[in-house]
Amino acid sequence: MSCGKKIHRRLQNRCHNPRASLDLDVDSPDKVPDILRNAADDFYEAELELSAAWQDDSAGRPWRIIAQVLEEAVKKIDNRLYMYYYGAKKKR
């Protein structure tokens, strides 16, 4: 296998397997949003790497979509936890 093919395969494997860790075994519910934020960041990074490797802006779109869903979940969880702990909606 040529050097170029090895590099392409390594990039492809790395981009198809984001390093996102979604281990939700936490001791407190208020740590969940941070885990989801970190996972979303990893998915955004995977999107950029895949788009760059394939030189196609749409190549990483599925990872971006997943990251956006995670960010929406983080907002909802943050708001619900704030309401639970403080009894009011979070001021923006």
PDB file of N, CA, C and O in Angstrom:
ATOM      1  N   MET A   1       0.849  -1.172   0.000  1.00  0.00           N
ATOM      2  CA  MET A   1       0.000   0.000   0.000  1.00  0.00           C
ATOM      3  C   MET A   1       0.894   1.235   0.000  1.00  0.00           C
ATOM      4  O   MET A   1       1.858   1.304   0.762  1.00  0.00           O
ATOM      5  N   SER A   2       0.585   2.188  -0.832  1.00  0.00           N
ATOM      6  CA  SER A   2       1.403   3.389  -0.912  1.00  0.00           C
ATOM      7  C   SER A   2       1.172   4.279   0.302  1.00  0.00           C
ATOM      8  O   SER A   2       0.193   4.124   1.032  1.00  0.00           O
ATOM      9  N   CYS A   3       2.085   5.205   0.497  1.00  0.00           N
ATOM     10  CA  CYS A   3       2.017   6.121   1.633  1.00  0.00           C
ATOM     11  C   CYS A   3       0.742   6.956   1.580  1.00  0.00           C
ATOM     12  O   CYS A   3       0.095   7.183   2.602  1.00  0.00           O
ATOM     13  N   GLY A   4       0.388   7.407   0.384  1.00  0.00           N
ATOM     14  CA  GLY A   4      -0.823   8.212   0.231  1.00  0.00           C
ATOM     15  C   GLY A   4      -2.077   7.450   0.623  1.00  0.00           C
ATOM     16  O   GLY A   4      -2.974   8.008   1.256  1.00  0.00           O
ATOM     17  N   LYS A   5      -2.144   6.175   0.250  1.00  0.00           N
ATOM     18  CA  LYS A   5      -3.309   5.361   0.596  1.00  0.00           C
ATOM     19  C   LYS A   5      -3.368   5.116   2.097  1.00  0.00           C
ATOM     20  O   LYS A   5      -4.452   5.098   2.681  1.00  0.00           O
ATOM     21  N   LYS A   6      -2.194   4.925   2.736  1.00  0.00           N
ATOM     22  CA  LYS A   6      -2.174   4.720   4.183  1.00  0.00           C
ATOM     23  C   LYS A   6      -2.699   5.955   4.905  1.00  0.00           C
ATOM     24  O   LYS A   6      -3.506   5.845   5.828  1.00  0.00           O
ATOM     25  N   ILE A   7      -2.244   7.120   4.486  1.00  0.00           N
ATOM     26  CA  ILE A   7      -2.691   8.365   5.115  1.00  0.00           C
ATOM     27  C   ILE A   7      -4.194   8.537   4.900  1.00  0.00           C
ATOM     28  O   ILE A   7      -4.919   8.886   5.832  1.00  0.00           O
ATOM     29  N   HIS A   8      -4.660   8.293   3.679  1.00  0.00           N
ATOM     30  CA  HIS A   8      -6.089   8.439   3.392  1.00  0.00           C
ATOM     31  C   HIS A   8      -6.907   7.481   4.259  1.00  0.00           C
ATOM     32  O   HIS A   8      -7.935   7.879   4.809  1.00  0.00           O
ATOM     33  N   ARG A   9      -6.469   6.228   4.392  1.00  0.00           N
ATOM     34  CA  ARG A   9      -7.200   5.250   5.196  1.00  0.00           C
ATOM     35  C   ARG A   9      -7.213   5.660   6.666  1.00  0.00           C
ATOM     36  O   ARG A   9      -8.234   5.521   7.340  1.00  0.00           O
ATOM     37  N   ARG A  10      -6.075   6.170   7.172  1.00  0.00           N
ATOM     38  CA  ARG A  10      -6.005   6.600   8.561  1.00  0.00           C
ATOM     39  C   ARG A  10      -6.963   7.765   8.802  1.00  0.00           C
ATOM     40  O   ARG A  10      -7.682   7.783   9.801  1.00  0.00           O
ATOM     41  N   LEU A  11      -6.973   8.733   7.893  1.00  0.00           N
ATOM     42  CA  LEU A  11      -7.892   9.873   8.012  1.00  0.00           C
ATOM     43  C   LEU A  11      -9.340   9.403   7.934  1.00  0.00           C
ATOM     44  O   LEU A  11     -10.191   9.852   8.702  1.00  0.00           O
ATOM     45  N   GLN A  12      -9.609   8.506   7.014  1.00  0.00           N
ATOM     46  CA  GLN A  12     -10.961   8.012   6.840  1.00  0.00           C
ATOM     47  C   GLN A  12     -11.432   7.290   8.102  1.00  0.00           C
ATOM     48  O   GLN A  12     -12.556   7.517   8.551  1.00  0.00           O
ATOM     49  N   ASN A  13     -10.607   6.435   8.675  1.00  0.00           N
ATOM     50  CA  ASN A  13     -10.978   5.721   9.898  1.00  0.00           C
ATOM     51  C   ASN A  13     -11.172   6.678  11.057  1.00  0.00           C
ATOM     52  O   ASN A  13     -12.097   6.519  11.853  1.00  0.00           O
ATOM     53  N   ARG A  14     -10.307   7.666  11.152  1.00  0.00           N
ATOM     54  CA  ARG A  14     -10.419   8.624  12.245  1.00  0.00           C
ATOM     55  C   ARG A  14     -11.676   9.459  12.099  1.00  0.00           C
ATOM     56  O   ARG A  14     -12.339   9.751  13.095  1.00  0.00           O
ATOM     57  N   CYS A  15     -12.017   9.846  10.889  1.00  0.00           N
ATOM     58  CA  CYS A  15     -13.181  10.689  10.664  1.00  0.00           C
ATOM     59  C   CYS A  15     -14.482   9.912  10.813  1.00  0.00           C
ATOM     60  O   CYS A  15     -15.508  10.490  11.173  1.00  0.00           O
ATOM     61  N   HIS A  16     -14.455   8.640  10.548  1.00  0.00           N
ATOM     62  CA  HIS A  16     -15.677   7.851  10.691  1.00  0.00           C
ATOM     63  C   HIS A  16     -15.905   7.405  12.121  1.00  0.00           C
ATOM     64  O   HIS A  16     -16.992   6.933  12.453  1.00  0.00           O
ATOM     65  N   ASN A  17     -14.905   7.542  12.971  1.00  0.00           N
ATOM     66  CA  ASN A  17     -15.024   7.123  14.364  1.00  0.00           C
ATOM     67  C   ASN A  17     -14.633   8.274  15.280  1.00  0.00           C
ATOM     68  O   ASN A  17     -13.522   8.287  15.809  1.00  0.00           O
ATOM     69  N   PRO A  18     -15.535   9.252  15.479  1.00  0.00           N
ATOM     70  CA  PRO A  18     -15.187  10.371  16.351  1.00  0.00           C
ATOM     71  C   PRO A  18     -14.825   9.868  17.744  1.00  0.00           C
ATOM     72  O   PRO A  18     -15.298   8.822  18.191  1.00  0.00           O
ATOM     73  N   ARG A  19     -13.994  10.622  18.403  1.00  0.00           N
ATOM     74  CA  ARG A  19     -13.535  10.239  19.725  1.00  0.00           C
ATOM     75  C   ARG A  19     -14.552  10.598  20.797  1.00  0.00           C
ATOM     76  O   ARG A  19     -14.225  10.609  21.983  1.00  0.00           O
ATOM     77  N   ALA A  20     -15.764  10.887  20.397  1.00  0.00           N
ATOM     78  CA  ALA A  20     -16.786  11.309  21.352  1.00  0.00           C
ATOM     79  C   ALA A  20     -17.024  10.235  22.399  1.00  0.00           C
ATOM     80  O   ALA A  20     -17.245   9.065  22.084  1.00  0.00           O
ATOM     81  N   SER A  21     -16.973  10.656  23.630  1.00  0.00           N
ATOM     82  CA  SER A  21     -17.229   9.744  24.731  1.00  0.00           C
ATOM     83  C   SER A  21     -18.574  10.094  25.336  1.00  0.00           C
ATOM     84  O   SER A  21     -18.771  11.205  25.828  1.00  0.00           O
ATOM     85  N   LEU A  22     -19.485   9.160  25.301  1.00  0.00           N
ATOM     86  CA  LEU A  22     -20.816   9.410  25.838  1.00  0.00           C
ATOM     87  C   LEU A  22     -21.074   8.539  27.059  1.00  0.00           C
ATOM     88  O   LEU A  22     -22.158   7.972  27.200  1.00  0.00           O
ATOM     89  N   ASP A  23     -20.100   8.433  27.928  1.00  0.00           N
ATOM     90  CA  ASP A  23     -20.261   7.669  29.150  1.00  0.00           C
ATOM     91  C   ASP A  23     -21.064   8.522  30.131  1.00  0.00           C
ATOM     92  O   ASP A  23     -20.541   9.473  30.712  1.00  0.00           O
ATOM     93  N   LEU A  24     -22.324   8.178  30.308  1.00  0.00           N
ATOM     94  CA  LEU A  24     -23.209   8.961  31.161  1.00  0.00           C
ATOM     95  C   LEU A  24     -23.308   8.393  32.575  1.00  0.00           C
ATOM     96  O   LEU A  24     -24.247   8.707  33.306  1.00  0.00           O
ATOM     97  N   ASP A  25     -22.362   7.575  32.954  1.00  0.00           N
ATOM     98  CA  ASP A  25     -22.319   7.037  34.305  1.00  0.00           C
ATOM     99  C   ASP A  25     -21.673   8.090  35.202  1.00  0.00           C
ATOM    100  O   ASP A  25     -20.475   8.032  35.479  1.00  0.00           O
ATOM    101  N   VAL A  26     -22.475   9.048  35.650  1.00  0.00           N
ATOM    102  CA  VAL A  26     -21.982  10.171  36.449  1.00  0.00           C
ATOM    103  C   VAL A  26     -22.630  10.140  37.824  1.00  0.00           C
ATOM    104  O   VAL A  26     -23.664   9.502  38.021  1.00  0.00           O
ATOM    105  N   ASP A  27     -22.016  10.831  38.765  1.00  0.00           N
ATOM    106  CA  ASP A  27     -22.547  10.855  40.117  1.00  0.00           C
ATOM    107  C   ASP A  27     -23.529  12.001  40.352  1.00  0.00           C
ATOM    108  O   ASP A  27     -24.154  12.080  41.410  1.00  0.00           O
ATOM    109  N   SER A  28     -23.662  12.879  39.372  1.00  0.00           N
ATOM    110  CA  SER A  28     -24.564  14.016  39.517  1.00  0.00           C
ATOM    111  C   SER A  28     -25.151  14.382  38.153  1.00  0.00           C
ATOM    112  O   SER A  28     -24.424  14.419  37.161  1.00  0.00           O
ATOM    113  N   PRO A  29     -26.453  14.651  38.092  1.00  0.00           N
ATOM    114  CA  PRO A  29     -27.074  14.965  36.790  1.00  0.00           C
ATOM    115  C   PRO A  29     -26.559  16.249  36.151  1.00  0.00           C
ATOM    116  O   PRO A  29     -26.635  16.406  34.932  1.00  0.00           O
ATOM    117  N   ASP A  30     -26.038  17.166  36.957  1.00  0.00           N
ATOM    118  CA  ASP A  30     -25.569  18.419  36.362  1.00  0.00           C
ATOM    119  C   ASP A  30     -24.261  18.261  35.585  1.00  0.00           C
ATOM    120  O   ASP A  30     -23.783  19.225  34.987  1.00  0.00           O
ATOM    121  N   LYS A  31     -23.680  17.066  35.586  1.00  0.00           N
ATOM    122  CA  LYS A  31     -22.477  16.798  34.788  1.00  0.00           C
ATOM    123  C   LYS A  31     -22.816  16.319  33.376  1.00  0.00           C
ATOM    124  O   LYS A  31     -21.960  16.331  32.491  1.00  0.00           O
ATOM    125  N   VAL A  32     -24.047  15.905  33.170  1.00  0.00           N
ATOM    126  CA  VAL A  32     -24.460  15.381  31.865  1.00  0.00           C
ATOM    127  C   VAL A  32     -24.305  16.417  30.751  1.00  0.00           C
ATOM    128  O   VAL A  32     -23.779  16.076  29.692  1.00  0.00           O
ATOM    129  N   PRO A  33     -24.744  17.680  30.943  1.00  0.00           N
ATOM    130  CA  PRO A  33     -24.566  18.655  29.857  1.00  0.00           C
ATOM    131  C   PRO A  33     -23.111  18.831  29.420  1.00  0.00           C
ATOM    132  O   PRO A  33     -22.839  19.007  28.232  1.00  0.00           O
ATOM    133  N   ASP A  34     -22.174  18.784  30.373  1.00  0.00           N
ATOM    134  CA  ASP A  34     -20.754  18.922  30.001  1.00  0.00           C
ATOM    135  C   ASP A  34     -20.292  17.753  29.138  1.00  0.00           C
ATOM    136  O   ASP A  34     -19.538  17.942  28.184  1.00  0.00           O
ATOM    137  N   ILE A  35     -20.741  16.558  29.469  1.00  0.00           N
ATOM    138  CA  ILE A  35     -20.368  15.382  28.674  1.00  0.00           C
ATOM    139  C   ILE A  35     -20.923  15.515  27.258  1.00  0.00           C
ATOM    140  O   ILE A  35     -20.231  15.226  26.282  1.00  0.00           O
ATOM    141  N   LEU A  36     -22.176  15.953  27.155  1.00  0.00           N
ATOM    142  CA  LEU A  36     -22.793  16.113  25.832  1.00  0.00           C
ATOM    143  C   LEU A  36     -22.123  17.233  25.039  1.00  0.00           C
ATOM    144  O   LEU A  36     -21.957  17.116  23.824  1.00  0.00           O
ATOM    145  N   ARG A  37     -21.733  18.323  25.718  1.00  0.00           N
ATOM    146  CA  ARG A  37     -21.017  19.410  25.038  1.00  0.00           C
ATOM    147  C   ARG A  37     -19.691  18.907  24.471  1.00  0.00           C
ATOM    148  O   ARG A  37     -19.345  19.202  23.328  1.00  0.00           O
ATOM    149  N   ASN A  38     -18.960  18.153  25.274  1.00  0.00           N
ATOM    150  CA  ASN A  38     -17.676  17.613  24.804  1.00  0.00           C
ATOM    151  C   ASN A  38     -17.871  16.668  23.624  1.00  0.00           C
ATOM    152  O   ASN A  38     -17.086  16.681  22.675  1.00  0.00           O
ATOM    153  N   ALA A  39     -18.920  15.848  23.683  1.00  0.00           N
ATOM    154  CA  ALA A  39     -19.205  14.938  22.573  1.00  0.00           C
ATOM    155  C   ALA A  39     -19.550  15.735  21.315  1.00  0.00           C
ATOM    156  O   ALA A  39     -19.098  15.402  20.220  1.00  0.00           O
ATOM    157  N   ALA A  40     -20.356  16.795  21.480  1.00  0.00           N
ATOM    158  CA  ALA A  40     -20.715  17.636  20.328  1.00  0.00           C
ATOM    159  C   ALA A  40     -19.464  18.262  19.722  1.00  0.00           C
ATOM    160  O   ALA A  40     -19.332  18.318  18.500  1.00  0.00           O
ATOM    161  N   ASP A  41     -18.551  18.731  20.558  1.00  0.00           N
ATOM    162  CA  ASP A  41     -17.299  19.308  20.055  1.00  0.00           C
ATOM    163  C   ASP A  41     -16.506  18.279  19.250  1.00  0.00           C
ATOM    164  O   ASP A  41     -15.942  18.597  18.203  1.00  0.00           O
ATOM    165  N   ASP A  42     -16.470  17.041  19.750  1.00  0.00           N
ATOM    166  CA  ASP A  42     -15.765  15.980  19.025  1.00  0.00           C
ATOM    167  C   ASP A  42     -16.422  15.694  17.680  1.00  0.00           C
ATOM    168  O   ASP A  42     -15.735  15.455  16.687  1.00  0.00           O
ATOM    169  N   PHE A  43     -17.750  15.718  17.650  1.00  0.00           N
ATOM    170  CA  PHE A  43     -18.448  15.484  16.381  1.00  0.00           C
ATOM    171  C   PHE A  43     -18.206  16.631  15.399  1.00  0.00           C
ATOM    172  O   PHE A  43     -18.053  16.394  14.201  1.00  0.00           O
ATOM    173  N   TYR A  44     -18.171  17.884  15.898  1.00  0.00           N
ATOM    174  CA  TYR A  44     -17.847  19.014  15.014  1.00  0.00           C
ATOM    175  C   TYR A  44     -16.429  18.869  14.455  1.00  0.00           C
ATOM    176  O   TYR A  44     -16.187  19.137  13.278  1.00  0.00           O
ATOM    177  N   GLU A  45     -15.508  18.449  15.301  1.00  0.00           N
ATOM    178  CA  GLU A  45     -14.131  18.253  14.845  1.00  0.00           C
ATOM    179  C   GLU A  45     -14.058  17.148  13.784  1.00  0.00           C
ATOM    180  O   GLU A  45     -13.339  17.276  12.794  1.00  0.00           O
ATOM    181  N   ALA A  46     -14.800  16.079  13.999  1.00  0.00           N
ATOM    182  CA  ALA A  46     -14.824  14.989  13.021  1.00  0.00           C
ATOM    183  C   ALA A  46     -15.407  15.470  11.698  1.00  0.00           C
ATOM    184  O   ALA A  46     -14.961  15.067  10.624  1.00  0.00           O
ATOM    185  N   GLU A  47     -16.411  16.338  11.793  1.00  0.00           N
ATOM    186  CA  GLU A  47     -16.999  16.892  10.558  1.00  0.00           C
ATOM    187  C   GLU A  47     -15.963  17.675   9.767  1.00  0.00           C
ATOM    188  O   GLU A  47     -15.857  17.518   8.550  1.00  0.00           O
ATOM    189  N   LEU A  48     -15.204  18.512  10.450  1.00  0.00           N
ATOM    190  CA  LEU A  48     -14.195  19.318   9.768  1.00  0.00           C
ATOM    191  C   LEU A  48     -13.087  18.451   9.172  1.00  0.00           C
ATOM    192  O   LEU A  48     -12.637  18.688   8.051  1.00  0.00           O
ATOM    193  N   GLU A  49     -12.654  17.447   9.932  1.00  0.00           N
ATOM    194  CA  GLU A  49     -11.601  16.559   9.434  1.00  0.00           C
ATOM    195  C   GLU A  49     -12.062  15.778   8.209  1.00  0.00           C
ATOM    196  O   GLU A  49     -11.316  15.636   7.239  1.00  0.00           O
ATOM    197  N   LEU A  50     -13.281  15.277   8.255  1.00  0.00           N
ATOM    198  CA  LEU A  50     -13.796  14.509   7.130  1.00  0.00           C
ATOM    199  C   LEU A  50     -13.972  15.389   5.899  1.00  0.00           C
ATOM    200  O   LEU A  50     -13.630  14.989   4.786  1.00  0.00           O
ATOM    201  N   SER A  51     -14.508  16.590   6.106  1.00  0.00           N
ATOM    202  CA  SER A  51     -14.685  17.517   4.988  1.00  0.00           C
ATOM    203  C   SER A  51     -13.337  17.878   4.364  1.00  0.00           C
ATOM    204  O   SER A  51     -13.221  17.976   3.143  1.00  0.00           O
ATOM    205  N   ALA A  52     -12.325  18.075   5.201  1.00  0.00           N
ATOM    206  CA  ALA A  52     -10.995  18.415   4.688  1.00  0.00           C
ATOM    207  C   ALA A  52     -10.365  17.225   3.970  1.00  0.00           C
ATOM    208  O   ALA A  52      -9.745  17.385   2.919  1.00  0.00           O
ATOM    209  N   ALA A  53     -10.523  16.036   4.538  1.00  0.00           N
ATOM    210  CA  ALA A  53      -9.915  14.844   3.935  1.00  0.00           C
ATOM    211  C   ALA A  53     -10.519  14.552   2.565  1.00  0.00           C
ATOM    212  O   ALA A  53      -9.809  14.181   1.630  1.00  0.00           O
ATOM    213  N   TRP A  54     -11.818  14.721   2.457  1.00  0.00           N
ATOM    214  CA  TRP A  54     -12.489  14.415   1.187  1.00  0.00           C
ATOM    215  C   TRP A  54     -12.598  15.633   0.286  1.00  0.00           C
ATOM    216  O   TRP A  54     -13.037  15.522  -0.859  1.00  0.00           O
ATOM    217  N   GLN A  55     -12.203  16.793   0.794  1.00  0.00           N
ATOM    218  CA  GLN A  55     -12.321  18.059   0.074  1.00  0.00           C
ATOM    219  C   GLN A  55     -13.739  18.257  -0.446  1.00  0.00           C
ATOM    220  O   GLN A  55     -13.962  18.649  -1.592  1.00  0.00           O
ATOM    221  N   ASP A  56     -14.683  17.972   0.436  1.00  0.00           N
ATOM    222  CA  ASP A  56     -16.103  18.093   0.121  1.00  0.00           C
ATOM    223  C   ASP A  56     -16.806  18.596   1.374  1.00  0.00           C
ATOM    224  O   ASP A  56     -16.814  17.915   2.400  1.00  0.00           O
ATOM    225  N   ASP A  57     -17.397  19.787   1.294  1.00  0.00           N
ATOM    226  CA  ASP A  57     -18.025  20.383   2.474  1.00  0.00           C
ATOM    227  C   ASP A  57     -19.194  19.565   3.017  1.00  0.00           C
ATOM    228  O   ASP A  57     -19.509  19.651   4.204  1.00  0.00           O
ATOM    229  N   SER A  58     -19.830  18.784   2.172  1.00  0.00           N
ATOM    230  CA  SER A  58     -20.994  18.025   2.637  1.00  0.00           C
ATOM    231  C   SER A  58     -20.616  16.658   3.217  1.00  0.00           C
ATOM    232  O   SER A  58     -21.480  15.957   3.744  1.00  0.00           O
ATOM    233  N   ALA A  59     -19.354  16.273   3.129  1.00  0.00           N
ATOM    234  CA  ALA A  59     -18.949  14.943   3.581  1.00  0.00           C
ATOM    235  C   ALA A  59     -19.160  14.745   5.077  1.00  0.00           C
ATOM    236  O   ALA A  59     -19.510  13.646   5.508  1.00  0.00           O
ATOM    237  N   GLY A  60     -18.957  15.779   5.868  1.00  0.00           N
ATOM    238  CA  GLY A  60     -19.089  15.652   7.316  1.00  0.00           C
ATOM    239  C   GLY A  60     -20.433  16.076   7.864  1.00  0.00           C
ATOM    240  O   GLY A  60     -20.616  16.155   9.079  1.00  0.00           O
ATOM    241  N   ARG A  61     -21.374  16.348   6.976  1.00  0.00           N
ATOM    242  CA  ARG A  61     -22.680  16.853   7.411  1.00  0.00           C
ATOM    243  C   ARG A  61     -23.384  15.964   8.435  1.00  0.00           C
ATOM    244  O   ARG A  61     -23.978  16.507   9.367  1.00  0.00           O
ATOM    245  N   PRO A  62     -23.357  14.641   8.325  1.00  0.00           N
ATOM    246  CA  PRO A  62     -24.030  13.822   9.359  1.00  0.00           C
ATOM    247  C   PRO A  62     -23.465  14.058  10.756  1.00  0.00           C
ATOM    248  O   PRO A  62     -24.218  14.068  11.731  1.00  0.00           O
ATOM    249  N   TRP A  63     -22.142  14.249  10.869  1.00  0.00           N
ATOM    250  CA  TRP A  63     -21.558  14.514  12.185  1.00  0.00           C
ATOM    251  C   TRP A  63     -22.016  15.858  12.717  1.00  0.00           C
ATOM    252  O   TRP A  63     -22.257  15.998  13.916  1.00  0.00           O
ATOM    253  N   ARG A  64     -22.141  16.858  11.838  1.00  0.00           N
ATOM    254  CA  ARG A  64     -22.617  18.181  12.264  1.00  0.00           C
ATOM    255  C   ARG A  64     -24.051  18.097  12.757  1.00  0.00           C
ATOM    256  O   ARG A  64     -24.408  18.733  13.748  1.00  0.00           O
ATOM    257  N   ILE A  65     -24.879  17.311  12.065  1.00  0.00           N
ATOM    258  CA  ILE A  65     -26.276  17.155  12.475  1.00  0.00           C
ATOM    259  C   ILE A  65     -26.358  16.533  13.863  1.00  0.00           C
ATOM    260  O   ILE A  65     -27.143  16.977  14.701  1.00  0.00           O
ATOM    261  N   ILE A  66     -25.552  15.511  14.105  1.00  0.00           N
ATOM    262  CA  ILE A  66     -25.539  14.870  15.422  1.00  0.00           C
ATOM    263  C   ILE A  66     -25.091  15.869  16.491  1.00  0.00           C
ATOM    264  O   ILE A  66     -25.674  15.921  17.574  1.00  0.00           O
ATOM    265  N   ALA A  67     -24.067  16.656  16.195  1.00  0.00           N
ATOM    266  CA  ALA A  67     -23.574  17.655  17.144  1.00  0.00           C
ATOM    267  C   ALA A  67     -24.653  18.680  17.459  1.00  0.00           C
ATOM    268  O   ALA A  67     -24.798  19.087  18.611  1.00  0.00           O
ATOM    269  N   GLN A  68     -25.408  19.102  16.454  1.00  0.00           N
ATOM    270  CA  GLN A  68     -26.470  20.076  16.678  1.00  0.00           C
ATOM    271  C   GLN A  68     -27.577  19.502  17.555  1.00  0.00           C
ATOM    272  O   GLN A  68     -28.121  20.203  18.408  1.00  0.00           O
ATOM    273  N   VAL A  69     -27.910  18.244  17.352  1.00  0.00           N
ATOM    274  CA  VAL A  69     -28.919  17.588  18.193  1.00  0.00           C
ATOM    275  C   VAL A  69     -28.441  17.524  19.643  1.00  0.00           C
ATOM    276  O   VAL A  69     -29.209  17.771  20.572  1.00  0.00           O
ATOM    277  N   LEU A  70     -27.165  17.191  19.822  1.00  0.00           N
ATOM    278  CA  LEU A  70     -26.613  17.155  21.174  1.00  0.00           C
ATOM    279  C   LEU A  70     -26.645  18.530  21.833  1.00  0.00           C
ATOM    280  O   LEU A  70     -26.942  18.637  23.023  1.00  0.00           O
ATOM    281  N   GLU A  71     -26.343  19.576  21.078  1.00  0.00           N
ATOM    282  CA  GLU A  71     -26.393  20.933  21.630  1.00  0.00           C
ATOM    283  C   GLU A  71     -27.813  21.325  22.036  1.00  0.00           C
ATOM    284  O   GLU A  71     -28.010  21.973  23.063  1.00  0.00           O
ATOM    285  N   GLU A  72     -28.791  20.937  21.239  1.00  0.00           N
ATOM    286  CA  GLU A  72     -30.186  21.203  21.604  1.00  0.00           C
ATOM    287  C   GLU A  72     -30.552  20.470  22.885  1.00  0.00           C
ATOM    288  O   GLU A  72     -31.248  21.018  23.740  1.00  0.00           O
ATOM    289  N   ALA A  73     -30.086  19.232  23.022  1.00  0.00           N
ATOM    290  CA  ALA A  73     -30.347  18.452  24.238  1.00  0.00           C
ATOM    291  C   ALA A  73     -29.693  19.123  25.445  1.00  0.00           C
ATOM    292  O   ALA A  73     -30.281  19.161  26.525  1.00  0.00           O
ATOM    293  N   VAL A  74     -28.486  19.648  25.271  1.00  0.00           N
ATOM    294  CA  VAL A  74     -27.794  20.330  26.360  1.00  0.00           C
ATOM    295  C   VAL A  74     -28.610  21.524  26.840  1.00  0.00           C
ATOM    296  O   VAL A  74     -28.765  21.724  28.045  1.00  0.00           O
ATOM    297  N   LYS A  75     -29.128  22.315  25.915  1.00  0.00           N
ATOM    298  CA  LYS A  75     -29.932  23.485  26.301  1.00  0.00           C
ATOM    299  C   LYS A  75     -31.162  23.062  27.095  1.00  0.00           C
ATOM    300  O   LYS A  75     -31.486  23.668  28.117  1.00  0.00           O
ATOM    301  N   LYS A  76     -31.841  22.025  26.626  1.00  0.00           N
ATOM    302  CA  LYS A  76     -33.032  21.561  27.329  1.00  0.00           C
ATOM    303  C   LYS A  76     -32.694  21.023  28.715  1.00  0.00           C
ATOM    304  O   LYS A  76     -33.395  21.313  29.685  1.00  0.00           O
ATOM    305  N   ILE A  77     -31.638  20.253  28.806  1.00  0.00           N
ATOM    306  CA  ILE A  77     -31.240  19.699  30.099  1.00  0.00           C
ATOM    307  C   ILE A  77     -30.832  20.813  31.056  1.00  0.00           C
ATOM    308  O   ILE A  77     -31.222  20.805  32.223  1.00  0.00           O
ATOM    309  N   ASP A  78     -30.047  21.773  30.564  1.00  0.00           N
ATOM    310  CA  ASP A  78     -29.642  22.902  31.403  1.00  0.00           C
ATOM    311  C   ASP A  78     -30.863  23.636  31.950  1.00  0.00           C
ATOM    312  O   ASP A  78     -30.930  23.939  33.141  1.00  0.00           O
ATOM    313  N   ASN A  79     -31.821  23.916  31.081  1.00  0.00           N
ATOM    314  CA  ASN A  79     -33.022  24.639  31.512  1.00  0.00           C
ATOM    315  C   ASN A  79     -33.835  23.837  32.524  1.00  0.00           C
ATOM    316  O   ASN A  79     -34.296  24.386  33.525  1.00  0.00           O
ATOM    317  N   ARG A  80     -34.011  22.551  32.271  1.00  0.00           N
ATOM    318  CA  ARG A  80     -34.787  21.714  33.197  1.00  0.00           C
ATOM    319  C   ARG A  80     -34.100  21.589  34.555  1.00  0.00           C
ATOM    320  O   ARG A  80     -34.756  21.648  35.595  1.00  0.00           O
ATOM    321  N   LEU A  81     -32.785  21.416  34.543  1.00  0.00           N
ATOM    322  CA  LEU A  81     -32.070  21.327  35.812  1.00  0.00           C
ATOM    323  C   LEU A  81     -32.132  22.643  36.576  1.00  0.00           C
ATOM    324  O   LEU A  81     -32.285  22.652  37.797  1.00  0.00           O
ATOM    325  N   TYR A  82     -32.013  23.743  35.861  1.00  0.00           N
ATOM    326  CA  TYR A  82     -32.107  25.053  36.501  1.00  0.00           C
ATOM    327  C   TYR A  82     -33.482  25.217  37.140  1.00  0.00           C
ATOM    328  O   TYR A  82     -33.594  25.682  38.274  1.00  0.00           O
ATOM    329  N   MET A  83     -34.526  24.834  36.408  1.00  0.00           N
ATOM    330  CA  MET A  83     -35.879  24.922  36.958  1.00  0.00           C
ATOM    331  C   MET A  83     -36.021  24.024  38.185  1.00  0.00           C
ATOM    332  O   MET A  83     -36.661  24.408  39.164  1.00  0.00           O
ATOM    333  N   TYR A  84     -35.432  22.838  38.137  1.00  0.00           N
ATOM    334  CA  TYR A  84     -35.530  21.905  39.256  1.00  0.00           C
ATOM    335  C   TYR A  84     -34.819  22.460  40.488  1.00  0.00           C
ATOM    336  O   TYR A  84     -35.359  22.420  41.593  1.00  0.00           O
ATOM    337  N   TYR A  85     -33.600  22.979  40.293  1.00  0.00           N
ATOM    338  CA  TYR A  85     -32.825  23.443  41.433  1.00  0.00           C
ATOM    339  C   TYR A  85     -33.261  24.806  41.948  1.00  0.00           C
ATOM    340  O   TYR A  85     -33.202  25.061  43.151  1.00  0.00           O
ATOM    341  N   TYR A  86     -33.702  25.690  41.047  1.00  0.00           N
ATOM    342  CA  TYR A  86     -34.007  27.061  41.449  1.00  0.00           C
ATOM    343  C   TYR A  86     -35.481  27.425  41.322  1.00  0.00           C
ATOM    344  O   TYR A  86     -35.885  28.494  41.780  1.00  0.00           O
ATOM    345  N   GLY A  87     -36.279  26.584  40.724  1.00  0.00           N
ATOM    346  CA  GLY A  87     -37.714  26.814  40.627  1.00  0.00           C
ATOM    347  C   GLY A  87     -38.124  27.908  39.659  1.00  0.00           C
ATOM    348  O   GLY A  87     -39.262  28.374  39.711  1.00  0.00           O
ATOM    349  N   ALA A  88     -37.239  28.326  38.787  1.00  0.00           N
ATOM    350  CA  ALA A  88     -37.562  29.378  37.825  1.00  0.00           C
ATOM    351  C   ALA A  88     -36.813  29.104  36.534  1.00  0.00           C
ATOM    352  O   ALA A  88     -35.839  28.351  36.503  1.00  0.00           O
ATOM    353  N   LYS A  89     -37.296  29.742  35.457  1.00  0.00           N
ATOM    354  CA  LYS A  89     -36.605  29.623  34.180  1.00  0.00           C
ATOM    355  C   LYS A  89     -35.309  30.412  34.209  1.00  0.00           C
ATOM    356  O   LYS A  89     -35.196  31.440  34.876  1.00  0.00           O
ATOM    357  N   LYS A  90     -34.350  29.911  33.478  1.00  0.00           N
ATOM    358  CA  LYS A  90     -33.036  30.540  33.397  1.00  0.00           C
ATOM    359  C   LYS A  90     -33.130  31.829  32.603  1.00  0.00           C
ATOM    360  O   LYS A  90     -33.696  31.846  31.509  1.00  0.00           O
ATOM    361  N   LYS A  91     -32.577  32.917  33.147  1.00  0.00           N
ATOM    362  CA  LYS A  91     -32.564  34.194  32.419  1.00  0.00           C
ATOM    363  C   LYS A  91     -31.419  34.187  31.439  1.00  0.00           C
ATOM    364  O   LYS A  91     -30.326  33.712  31.746  1.00  0.00           O
ATOM    365  N   ARG A  92     -31.670  34.711  30.266  1.00  0.00           N
ATOM    366  CA  ARG A  92     -30.646  34.712  29.222  1.00  0.00           C
ATOM    367  C   ARG A  92     -29.961  36.022  29.130  1.00  0.00           C
ATOM    368  O   ARG A  92     -29.068  36.195  28.301  1.00  0.00           O
TER     369      ARG A  92
END
